[in-house]
Amino acid sequence: MSMQSTLEDRLKAAFVPQRLHVINESHLHAGHHHVMNGQVAEFDGKGETHFRIRIMAEKFAGMSRLERHRAVNALFEEELRGDLHALAIETAAPGETVRW
């Protein structure tokens, strides 16, 4: 299963979102230096390492921005220790103004 599918499936199961966009932004990080296999290497921008998550869910109502981010990050602890390098997280509850 692709990383994108994994992210989407877990987010849907955990939050039952009204809106969900999972965007692979790995290509935007080409040329950046990452630690891979214990060594610093230049990242080629290929693969599924950097994602932007835009999610609107009722479960976020009453939660602070920090609580929302912690809840999303908790779903992917194992992946973030592995090949998933970064998540940009944009959350909202229904009725909140969003620009996405």
Biopython code that builds the backbone (N, CA, C, O; Angstrom):
import numpy as np
from Bio.PDB.StructureBuilder import StructureBuilder

atoms = [
    (1, "MET", "N", (0.851, -1.181, 0.000)),
    (1, "MET", "CA", (0.000, 0.000, 0.000)),
    (1, "MET", "C", (0.891, 1.236, 0.000)),
    (1, "MET", "O", (1.909, 1.271, 0.693)),
    (2, "SER", "N", (0.517, 2.239, -0.766)),
    (2, "SER", "CA", (1.302, 3.465, -0.823)),
    (2, "SER", "C", (1.156, 4.249, 0.484)),
    (2, "SER", "O", (0.196, 4.065, 1.232)),
    (3, "MET", "N", (2.124, 5.121, 0.740)),
    (3, "MET", "CA", (2.063, 5.971, 1.932)),
    (3, "MET", "C", (0.823, 6.863, 1.857)),
    (3, "MET", "O", (0.148, 7.069, 2.865)),
    (4, "GLN", "N", (0.524, 7.387, 0.684)),
    (4, "GLN", "CA", (-0.642, 8.251, 0.543)),
    (4, "GLN", "C", (-1.923, 7.500, 0.907)),
    (4, "GLN", "O", (-2.774, 8.039, 1.616)),
    (5, "SER", "N", (-2.066, 6.281, 0.436)),
    (5, "SER", "CA", (-3.249, 5.468, 0.765)),
    (5, "SER", "C", (-3.318, 5.182, 2.258)),
    (5, "SER", "O", (-4.396, 5.222, 2.852)),
    (6, "THR", "N", (-2.174, 4.893, 2.861)),
    (6, "THR", "CA", (-2.123, 4.646, 4.305)),
    (6, "THR", "C", (-2.609, 5.870, 5.069)),
    (6, "THR", "O", (-3.429, 5.753, 5.981)),
    (7, "LEU", "N", (-2.103, 7.046, 4.698)),
    (7, "LEU", "CA", (-2.511, 8.276, 5.370)),
    (7, "LEU", "C", (-4.012, 8.495, 5.214)),
    (7, "LEU", "O", (-4.708, 8.762, 6.193)),
    (8, "GLU", "N", (-4.504, 8.385, 3.999)),
    (8, "GLU", "CA", (-5.925, 8.616, 3.738)),
    (8, "GLU", "C", (-6.808, 7.640, 4.512)),
    (8, "GLU", "O", (-7.786, 8.046, 5.139)),
    (9, "ASP", "N", (-6.465, 6.365, 4.467)),
    (9, "ASP", "CA", (-7.287, 5.346, 5.140)),
    (9, "ASP", "C", (-7.347, 5.567, 6.643)),
    (9, "ASP", "O", (-8.423, 5.490, 7.235)),
    (10, "ARG", "N", (-6.208, 5.842, 7.265)),
    (10, "ARG", "CA", (-6.201, 6.040, 8.721)),
    (10, "ARG", "C", (-6.935, 7.310, 9.128)),
    (10, "ARG", "O", (-7.651, 7.326, 10.130)),
    (11, "LEU", "N", (-6.756, 8.377, 8.347)),
    (11, "LEU", "CA", (-7.453, 9.631, 8.653)),
    (11, "LEU", "C", (-8.964, 9.457, 8.538)),
    (11, "LEU", "O", (-9.718, 9.954, 9.375)),
    (12, "LYS", "N", (-9.399, 8.754, 7.504)),
    (12, "LYS", "CA", (-10.841, 8.507, 7.336)),
    (12, "LYS", "C", (-11.400, 7.681, 8.482)),
    (12, "LYS", "O", (-12.480, 7.975, 8.995)),
    (13, "ALA", "N", (-10.673, 6.652, 8.882)),
    (13, "ALA", "CA", (-11.135, 5.783, 9.963)),
    (13, "ALA", "C", (-11.169, 6.506, 11.303)),
    (13, "ALA", "O", (-12.099, 6.313, 12.086)),
    (14, "ALA", "N", (-10.169, 7.333, 11.575)),
    (14, "ALA", "CA", (-10.057, 7.988, 12.887)),
    (14, "ALA", "C", (-10.947, 9.212, 13.028)),
    (14, "ALA", "O", (-11.478, 9.466, 14.109)),
    (15, "PHE", "N", (-11.121, 9.978, 11.947)),
    (15, "PHE", "CA", (-11.789, 11.275, 12.065)),
    (15, "PHE", "C", (-13.096, 11.404, 11.282)),
    (15, "PHE", "O", (-13.834, 12.367, 11.492)),
    (16, "VAL", "N", (-13.399, 10.475, 10.397)),
    (16, "VAL", "CA", (-14.600, 10.538, 9.563)),
    (16, "VAL", "C", (-14.753, 11.961, 8.995)),
    (16, "VAL", "O", (-15.736, 12.641, 9.288)),
    (17, "PRO", "N", (-13.800, 12.401, 8.199)),
    (17, "PRO", "CA", (-13.787, 13.796, 7.753)),
    (17, "PRO", "C", (-14.882, 14.143, 6.746)),
    (17, "PRO", "O", (-15.295, 13.317, 5.933)),
    (18, "GLN", "N", (-15.337, 15.393, 6.831)),
    (18, "GLN", "CA", (-16.240, 15.934, 5.822)),
    (18, "GLN", "C", (-15.450, 16.341, 4.574)),
    (18, "GLN", "O", (-15.954, 16.268, 3.454)),
    (19, "ARG", "N", (-14.208, 16.769, 4.788)),
    (19, "ARG", "CA", (-13.298, 17.118, 3.689)),
    (19, "ARG", "C", (-11.926, 16.557, 4.029)),
    (19, "ARG", "O", (-11.480, 16.621, 5.175)),
    (20, "LEU", "N", (-11.258, 16.003, 3.012)),
    (20, "LEU", "CA", (-9.916, 15.471, 3.220)),
    (20, "LEU", "C", (-9.122, 15.588, 1.932)),
    (20, "LEU", "O", (-9.558, 15.137, 0.873)),
    (21, "HIS", "N", (-7.957, 16.197, 2.036)),
    (21, "HIS", "CA", (-7.007, 16.277, 0.930)),
    (21, "HIS", "C", (-5.649, 15.853, 1.485)),
    (21, "HIS", "O", (-5.145, 16.458, 2.431)),
    (22, "VAL", "N", (-5.064, 14.827, 0.904)),
    (22, "VAL", "CA", (-3.715, 14.391, 1.257)),
    (22, "VAL", "C", (-2.864, 14.622, 0.019)),
    (22, "VAL", "O", (-3.067, 13.982, -1.012)),
    (23, "ILE", "N", (-1.911, 15.541, 0.126)),
    (23, "ILE", "CA", (-1.138, 16.000, -1.026)),
    (23, "ILE", "C", (0.324, 15.620, -0.844)),
    (23, "ILE", "O", (0.949, 15.973, 0.155)),
    (24, "ASN", "N", (0.861, 14.895, -1.821)),
    (24, "ASN", "CA", (2.274, 14.518, -1.798)),
    (24, "ASN", "C", (3.095, 15.725, -2.247)),
    (24, "ASN", "O", (3.012, 16.145, -3.402)),
    (25, "GLU", "N", (3.890, 16.283, -1.326)),
    (25, "GLU", "CA", (4.732, 17.442, -1.622)),
    (25, "GLU", "C", (6.214, 17.079, -1.642)),
    (25, "GLU", "O", (7.069, 17.956, -1.521)),
    (26, "SER", "N", (6.517, 15.806, -1.791)),
    (26, "SER", "CA", (7.906, 15.346, -1.745)),
    (26, "SER", "C", (8.772, 16.053, -2.778)),
    (26, "SER", "O", (9.916, 16.411, -2.495)),
    (27, "HIS", "N", (8.230, 16.253, -3.972)),
    (27, "HIS", "CA", (9.006, 16.884, -5.052)),
    (27, "HIS", "C", (9.453, 18.305, -4.701)),
    (27, "HIS", "O", (10.446, 18.789, -5.244)),
    (28, "LEU", "N", (8.741, 18.969, -3.813)),
    (28, "LEU", "CA", (9.091, 20.332, -3.413)),
    (28, "LEU", "C", (10.349, 20.384, -2.545)),
    (28, "LEU", "O", (10.900, 21.460, -2.314)),
    (29, "HIS", "N", (10.801, 19.230, -2.069)),
    (29, "HIS", "CA", (11.937, 19.169, -1.155)),
    (29, "HIS", "C", (13.191, 18.605, -1.802)),
    (29, "HIS", "O", (14.164, 18.296, -1.114)),
    (30, "ALA", "N", (13.170, 18.473, -3.114)),
    (30, "ALA", "CA", (14.360, 17.988, -3.829)),
    (30, "ALA", "C", (15.532, 18.920, -3.534)),
    (30, "ALA", "O", (15.386, 20.143, -3.544)),
    (31, "GLY", "N", (16.678, 18.335, -3.275)),
    (31, "GLY", "CA", (17.879, 19.114, -2.972)),
    (31, "GLY", "C", (18.097, 19.362, -1.501)),
    (31, "GLY", "O", (19.189, 19.767, -1.103)),
    (32, "HIS", "N", (17.087, 19.131, -0.679)),
    (32, "HIS", "CA", (17.252, 19.284, 0.769)),
    (32, "HIS", "C", (18.072, 18.120, 1.300)),
    (32, "HIS", "O", (18.109, 17.046, 0.700)),
    (33, "HIS", "N", (18.718, 18.343, 2.414)),
    (33, "HIS", "CA", (19.511, 17.279, 3.017)),
    (33, "HIS", "C", (18.709, 16.600, 4.121)),
    (33, "HIS", "O", (18.139, 17.261, 4.989)),
    (34, "HIS", "N", (18.676, 15.284, 4.075)),
    (34, "HIS", "CA", (17.959, 14.460, 5.053)),
    (34, "HIS", "C", (18.914, 13.428, 5.605)),
    (34, "HIS", "O", (19.921, 13.088, 4.983)),
    (35, "VAL", "N", (18.584, 12.940, 6.774)),
    (35, "VAL", "CA", (19.330, 11.801, 7.306)),
    (35, "VAL", "C", (18.637, 10.542, 6.801)),
    (35, "VAL", "O", (17.465, 10.302, 7.091)),
    (36, "MET", "N", (19.380, 9.746, 6.043)),
    (36, "MET", "CA", (18.854, 8.493, 5.519)),
    (36, "MET", "C", (19.837, 7.386, 5.855)),
    (36, "MET", "O", (21.026, 7.477, 5.548)),
    (37, "ASN", "N", (19.325, 6.343, 6.490)),
    (37, "ASN", "CA", (20.181, 5.225, 6.894)),
    (37, "ASN", "C", (21.356, 5.690, 7.746)),
    (37, "ASN", "O", (22.466, 5.172, 7.625)),
    (38, "GLY", "N", (21.106, 6.661, 8.598)),
    (38, "GLY", "CA", (22.137, 7.148, 9.510)),
    (38, "GLY", "C", (23.147, 8.103, 8.903)),
    (38, "GLY", "O", (24.082, 8.526, 9.583)),
    (39, "GLN", "N", (22.971, 8.455, 7.616)),
    (39, "GLN", "CA", (23.908, 9.364, 6.958)),
    (39, "GLN", "C", (23.150, 10.520, 6.322)),
    (39, "GLN", "O", (22.011, 10.368, 5.882)),
    (40, "VAL", "N", (23.798, 11.674, 6.281)),
    (40, "VAL", "CA", (23.195, 12.832, 5.640)),
    (40, "VAL", "C", (23.339, 12.667, 4.136)),
    (40, "VAL", "O", (24.429, 12.409, 3.624)),
    (41, "ALA", "N", (22.213, 12.822, 3.433)),
    (41, "ALA", "CA", (22.213, 12.668, 1.983)),
    (41, "ALA", "C", (21.295, 13.728, 1.386)),
    (41, "ALA", "O", (20.374, 14.213, 2.042)),
    (42, "GLU", "N", (21.560, 14.076, 0.140)),
    (42, "GLU", "CA", (20.694, 15.014, -0.561)),
    (42, "GLU", "C", (19.466, 14.253, -1.056)),
    (42, "GLU", "O", (19.585, 13.198, -1.679)),
    (43, "PHE", "N", (18.303, 14.795, -0.773)),
    (43, "PHE", "CA", (17.043, 14.167, -1.150)),
    (43, "PHE", "C", (16.728, 14.491, -2.601)),
    (43, "PHE", "O", (16.840, 15.642, -3.022)),
    (44, "ASP", "N", (16.332, 13.474, -3.370)),
    (44, "ASP", "CA", (16.063, 13.672, -4.796)),
    (44, "ASP", "C", (14.630, 14.102, -5.098)),
    (44, "ASP", "O", (14.312, 14.387, -6.253)),
    (45, "GLY", "N", (13.759, 14.154, -4.090)),
    (45, "GLY", "CA", (12.386, 14.601, -4.290)),
    (45, "GLY", "C", (11.442, 13.523, -4.756)),
    (45, "GLY", "O", (10.258, 13.790, -4.961)),
    (46, "LYS", "N", (11.929, 12.317, -4.929)),
    (46, "LYS", "CA", (11.091, 11.215, -5.382)),
    (46, "LYS", "C", (10.529, 10.468, -4.182)),
    (46, "LYS", "O", (11.092, 10.504, -3.088)),
    (47, "GLY", "N", (9.429, 9.803, -4.402)),
    (47, "GLY", "CA", (8.864, 8.975, -3.352)),
    (47, "GLY", "C", (7.742, 9.649, -2.597)),
    (47, "GLY", "O", (7.121, 10.598, -3.076)),
    (48, "GLU", "N", (7.498, 9.139, -1.412)),
    (48, "GLU", "CA", (6.389, 9.605, -0.577)),
    (48, "GLU", "C", (6.910, 9.895, 0.824)),
    (48, "GLU", "O", (6.734, 9.098, 1.746)),
    (49, "THR", "N", (7.548, 11.040, 0.966)),
    (49, "THR", "CA", (8.187, 11.386, 2.229)),
    (49, "THR", "C", (7.626, 12.640, 2.886)),
    (49, "THR", "O", (7.731, 12.799, 4.102)),
    (50, "HIS", "N", (7.034, 13.529, 2.100)),
    (50, "HIS", "CA", (6.524, 14.803, 2.603)),
    (50, "HIS", "C", (5.071, 14.968, 2.135)),
    (50, "HIS", "O", (4.779, 14.901, 0.940)),
    (51, "PHE", "N", (4.175, 15.184, 3.093)),
    (51, "PHE", "CA", (2.760, 15.322, 2.745)),
    (51, "PHE", "C", (2.145, 16.521, 3.433)),
    (51, "PHE", "O", (2.570, 16.930, 4.513)),
    (52, "ARG", "N", (1.135, 17.074, 2.786)),
    (52, "ARG", "CA", (0.273, 18.100, 3.377)),
    (52, "ARG", "C", (-1.093, 17.449, 3.570)),
    (52, "ARG", "O", (-1.653, 16.861, 2.644)),
    (53, "ILE", "N", (-1.617, 17.563, 4.785)),
    (53, "ILE", "CA", (-2.933, 17.017, 5.111)),
    (53, "ILE", "C", (-3.860, 18.195, 5.393)),
    (53, "ILE", "O", (-3.589, 19.030, 6.256)),
    (54, "ARG", "N", (-4.945, 18.237, 4.653)),
    (54, "ARG", "CA", (-5.998, 19.218, 4.896)),
    (54, "ARG", "C", (-7.250, 18.424, 5.252)),
    (54, "ARG", "O", (-7.781, 17.671, 4.434)),
    (55, "ILE", "N", (-7.708, 18.606, 6.481)),
    (55, "ILE", "CA", (-8.804, 17.770, 6.966)),
    (55, "ILE", "C", (-9.799, 18.593, 7.782)),
    (55, "ILE", "O", (-9.424, 19.363, 8.666)),
    (56, "MET", "N", (-11.076, 18.405, 7.457)),
    (56, "MET", "CA", (-12.161, 19.014, 8.221)),
    (56, "MET", "C", (-12.983, 17.883, 8.819)),
    (56, "MET", "O", (-13.478, 17.012, 8.103)),
    (57, "ALA", "N", (-13.120, 17.908, 10.142)),
    (57, "ALA", "CA", (-13.858, 16.845, 10.816)),
    (57, "ALA", "C", (-14.532, 17.375, 12.073)),
    (57, "ALA", "O", (-13.995, 18.231, 12.777)),
    (58, "GLU", "N", (-15.691, 16.858, 12.330)),
    (58, "GLU", "CA", (-16.444, 17.216, 13.537)),
    (58, "GLU", "C", (-15.633, 16.914, 14.798)),
    (58, "GLU", "O", (-15.760, 17.619, 15.800)),
    (59, "LYS", "N", (-14.809, 15.879, 14.754)),
    (59, "LYS", "CA", (-14.019, 15.493, 15.935)),
    (59, "LYS", "C", (-13.052, 16.588, 16.381)),
    (59, "LYS", "O", (-12.575, 16.559, 17.515)),
    (60, "PHE", "N", (-12.758, 17.547, 15.513)),
    (60, "PHE", "CA", (-11.851, 18.640, 15.883)),
    (60, "PHE", "C", (-12.564, 19.767, 16.633)),
    (60, "PHE", "O", (-11.906, 20.647, 17.188)),
    (61, "ALA", "N", (-13.880, 19.753, 16.657)),
    (61, "ALA", "CA", (-14.632, 20.798, 17.353)),
    (61, "ALA", "C", (-14.222, 20.820, 18.824)),
    (61, "ALA", "O", (-14.189, 19.782, 19.485)),
    (62, "GLY", "N", (-13.915, 22.001, 19.319)),
    (62, "GLY", "CA", (-13.538, 22.164, 20.719)),
    (62, "GLY", "C", (-12.080, 21.857, 21.027)),
    (62, "GLY", "O", (-11.640, 22.043, 22.162)),
    (63, "MET", "N", (-11.326, 21.393, 20.041)),
    (63, "MET", "CA", (-9.904, 21.088, 20.256)),
    (63, "MET", "C", (-9.053, 22.282, 19.845)),
    (63, "MET", "O", (-9.386, 22.997, 18.899)),
    (64, "SER", "N", (-7.954, 22.493, 20.559)),
    (64, "SER", "CA", (-7.012, 23.539, 20.166)),
    (64, "SER", "C", (-6.239, 23.075, 18.925)),
    (64, "SER", "O", (-6.277, 21.898, 18.564)),
    (65, "ARG", "N", (-5.559, 23.983, 18.298)),
    (65, "ARG", "CA", (-4.734, 23.636, 17.132)),
    (65, "ARG", "C", (-3.684, 22.590, 17.507)),
    (65, "ARG", "O", (-3.449, 21.646, 16.753)),
    (66, "LEU", "N", (-3.063, 22.754, 18.657)),
    (66, "LEU", "CA", (-2.055, 21.807, 19.126)),
    (66, "LEU", "C", (-2.662, 20.427, 19.364)),
    (66, "LEU", "O", (-2.074, 19.418, 18.974)),
    (67, "GLU", "N", (-3.811, 20.374, 19.987)),
    (67, "GLU", "CA", (-4.477, 19.088, 20.223)),
    (67, "GLU", "C", (-4.815, 18.385, 18.909)),
    (67, "GLU", "O", (-4.675, 17.168, 18.795)),
    (68, "ARG", "N", (-5.254, 19.152, 17.930)),
    (68, "ARG", "CA", (-5.572, 18.578, 16.621)),
    (68, "ARG", "C", (-4.329, 17.992, 15.968)),
    (68, "ARG", "O", (-4.355, 16.871, 15.459)),
    (69, "HIS", "N", (-3.243, 18.753, 15.987)),
    (69, "HIS", "CA", (-1.998, 18.280, 15.379)),
    (69, "HIS", "C", (-1.473, 17.037, 16.093)),
    (69, "HIS", "O", (-1.000, 16.101, 15.449)),
    (70, "ARG", "N", (-1.555, 17.030, 17.399)),
    (70, "ARG", "CA", (-1.113, 15.850, 18.154)),
    (70, "ARG", "C", (-1.956, 14.633, 17.802)),
    (70, "ARG", "O", (-1.430, 13.526, 17.686)),
    (71, "ALA", "N", (-3.255, 14.828, 17.631)),
    (71, "ALA", "CA", (-4.140, 13.716, 17.296)),
    (71, "ALA", "C", (-3.796, 13.137, 15.924)),
    (71, "ALA", "O", (-3.794, 11.919, 15.751)),
    (72, "VAL", "N", (-3.508, 13.995, 14.954)),
    (72, "VAL", "CA", (-3.130, 13.524, 13.614)),
    (72, "VAL", "C", (-1.759, 12.855, 13.661)),
    (72, "VAL", "O", (-1.591, 11.756, 13.134)),
    (73, "ASN", "N", (-0.792, 13.498, 14.277)),
    (73, "ASN", "CA", (0.556, 12.920, 14.355)),
    (73, "ASN", "C", (0.564, 11.564, 15.061)),
    (73, "ASN", "O", (1.339, 10.680, 14.696)),
    (74, "ALA", "N", (-0.291, 11.397, 16.063)),
    (74, "ALA", "CA", (-0.332, 10.136, 16.805)),
    (74, "ALA", "C", (-0.703, 8.949, 15.907)),
    (74, "ALA", "O", (-0.286, 7.819, 16.160)),
    (75, "LEU", "N", (-1.475, 9.212, 14.875)),
    (75, "LEU", "CA", (-1.861, 8.147, 13.941)),
    (75, "LEU", "C", (-0.668, 7.597, 13.158)),
    (75, "LEU", "O", (-0.695, 6.462, 12.683)),
    (76, "PHE", "N", (0.379, 8.417, 13.030)),
    (76, "PHE", "CA", (1.481, 8.067, 12.132)),
    (76, "PHE", "C", (2.837, 8.016, 12.827)),
    (76, "PHE", "O", (3.870, 8.251, 12.199)),
    (77, "GLU", "N", (2.834, 7.706, 14.131)),
    (77, "GLU", "CA", (4.088, 7.653, 14.894)),
    (77, "GLU", "C", (5.105, 6.717, 14.255)),
    (77, "GLU", "O", (6.274, 7.076, 14.112)),
    (78, "GLU", "N", (4.676, 5.539, 13.876)),
    (78, "GLU", "CA", (5.595, 4.552, 13.305)),
    (78, "GLU", "C", (6.154, 5.034, 11.962)),
    (78, "GLU", "O", (7.353, 4.914, 11.710)),
    (79, "GLU", "N", (5.301, 5.569, 11.118)),
    (79, "GLU", "CA", (5.744, 6.052, 9.805)),
    (79, "GLU", "C", (6.706, 7.233, 9.938)),
    (79, "GLU", "O", (7.654, 7.361, 9.163)),
    (80, "LEU", "N", (6.453, 8.097, 10.928)),
    (80, "LEU", "CA", (7.336, 9.253, 11.132)),
    (80, "LEU", "C", (8.702, 8.837, 11.674)),
    (80, "LEU", "O", (9.673, 9.581, 11.535)),
    (81, "ARG", "N", (8.786, 7.671, 12.284)),
    (81, "ARG", "CA", (10.086, 7.141, 12.699)),
    (81, "ARG", "C", (10.789, 6.451, 11.529)),
    (81, "ARG", "O", (11.977, 6.136, 11.607)),
    (82, "GLY", "N", (10.050, 6.220, 10.451)),
    (82, "GLY", "CA", (10.587, 5.518, 9.284)),
    (82, "GLY", "C", (10.755, 6.438, 8.087)),
    (82, "GLY", "O", (11.484, 7.428, 8.146)),
    (83, "ASP", "N", (10.074, 6.102, 7.003)),
    (83, "ASP", "CA", (10.253, 6.794, 5.728)),
    (83, "ASP", "C", (9.495, 8.107, 5.600)),
    (83, "ASP", "O", (9.837, 8.931, 4.752)),
    (84, "LEU", "N", (8.482, 8.318, 6.418)),
    (84, "LEU", "CA", (7.719, 9.567, 6.350)),
    (84, "LEU", "C", (8.504, 10.654, 7.065)),
    (84, "LEU", "O", (8.722, 10.576, 8.274)),
    (85, "HIS", "N", (8.927, 11.664, 6.322)),
    (85, "HIS", "CA", (9.807, 12.682, 6.881)),
    (85, "HIS", "C", (9.044, 13.864, 7.481)),
    (85, "HIS", "O", (9.450, 14.404, 8.510)),
    (86, "ALA", "N", (7.933, 14.270, 6.841)),
    (86, "ALA", "CA", (7.263, 15.477, 7.319)),
    (86, "ALA", "C", (5.785, 15.485, 6.956)),
    (86, "ALA", "O", (5.385, 15.011, 5.893)),
    (87, "LEU", "N", (4.977, 16.039, 7.872)),
    (87, "LEU", "CA", (3.566, 16.282, 7.639)),
    (87, "LEU", "C", (3.277, 17.755, 7.893)),
    (87, "LEU", "O", (3.592, 18.282, 8.960)),
    (88, "ALA", "N", (2.682, 18.411, 6.917)),
    (88, "ALA", "CA", (2.127, 19.748, 7.117)),
    (88, "ALA", "C", (0.644, 19.517, 7.350)),
    (88, "ALA", "O", (-0.035, 18.948, 6.495)),
    (89, "ILE", "N", (0.136, 19.947, 8.489)),
    (89, "ILE", "CA", (-1.231, 19.605, 8.884)),
    (89, "ILE", "C", (-2.077, 20.866, 8.985)),
    (89, "ILE", "O", (-1.735, 21.810, 9.698)),
    (90, "GLU", "N", (-3.194, 20.858, 8.252)),
    (90, "GLU", "CA", (-4.167, 21.945, 8.303)),
    (90, "GLU", "C", (-5.500, 21.332, 8.691)),
    (90, "GLU", "O", (-6.051, 20.513, 7.955)),
    (91, "THR", "N", (-6.015, 21.725, 9.840)),
    (91, "THR", "CA", (-7.237, 21.122, 10.363)),
    (91, "THR", "C", (-8.329, 22.166, 10.516)),
    (91, "THR", "O", (-8.063, 23.362, 10.636)),
    (92, "ALA", "N", (-9.557, 21.685, 10.507)),
    (92, "ALA", "CA", (-10.704, 22.557, 10.749)),
    (92, "ALA", "C", (-11.862, 21.700, 11.221)),
    (92, "ALA", "O", (-11.942, 20.507, 10.929)),
    (93, "ALA", "N", (-12.752, 22.335, 11.955)),
    (93, "ALA", "CA", (-14.029, 21.729, 12.309)),
    (93, "ALA", "C", (-15.073, 22.354, 11.395)),
    (93, "ALA", "O", (-14.860, 23.465, 10.908)),
    (94, "PRO", "N", (-16.197, 21.679, 11.145)),
    (94, "PRO", "CA", (-17.235, 22.245, 10.311)),
    (94, "PRO", "C", (-17.661, 23.631, 10.835)),
    (94, "PRO", "O", (-17.802, 23.832, 12.042)),
    (95, "GLY", "N", (-17.855, 24.549, 9.935)),
    (95, "GLY", "CA", (-18.239, 25.907, 10.301)),
    (95, "GLY", "C", (-17.061, 26.859, 10.444)),
    (95, "GLY", "O", (-17.253, 28.075, 10.473)),
    (96, "GLU", "N", (-15.841, 26.328, 10.536)),
    (96, "GLU", "CA", (-14.664, 27.184, 10.612)),
    (96, "GLU", "C", (-14.259, 27.619, 9.204)),
    (96, "GLU", "O", (-14.432, 26.877, 8.238)),
    (97, "THR", "N", (-13.726, 28.812, 9.105)),
    (97, "THR", "CA", (-13.291, 29.333, 7.810)),
    (97, "THR", "C", (-11.962, 28.721, 7.426)),
    (97, "THR", "O", (-11.018, 28.718, 8.216)),
    (98, "VAL", "N", (-11.888, 28.203, 6.214)),
    (98, "VAL", "CA", (-10.652, 27.642, 5.685)),
    (98, "VAL", "C", (-10.375, 28.246, 4.316)),
    (98, "VAL", "O", (-11.297, 28.704, 3.641)),
    (99, "ARG", "N", (-9.121, 28.249, 3.904)),
    (99, "ARG", "CA", (-8.732, 28.799, 2.601)),
    (99, "ARG", "C", (-8.263, 27.701, 1.665)),
    (99, "ARG", "O", (-7.463, 27.956, 0.765)),
    (100, "TRP", "N", (-8.739, 26.509, 1.858)),
    (100, "TRP", "CA", (-8.377, 25.411, 0.990)),
    (100, "TRP", "C", (-9.593, 24.728, 0.560)),
    (100, "TRP", "O", (-9.522, 23.755, -0.190)),
]
sb = StructureBuilder()
sb.init_structure("model")
sb.init_model(0)
sb.init_chain("A")
sb.init_seg("    ")
for serial, (resi, resn, name, xyz) in enumerate(atoms, 1):
    if name == "N":
        sb.init_residue(resn, " ", resi, " ")
    sb.init_atom(name, np.array(xyz, "f"), 0.0, 1.0, " ", f" {name:<3s}", serial, name[0])
structure = sb.get_structure()
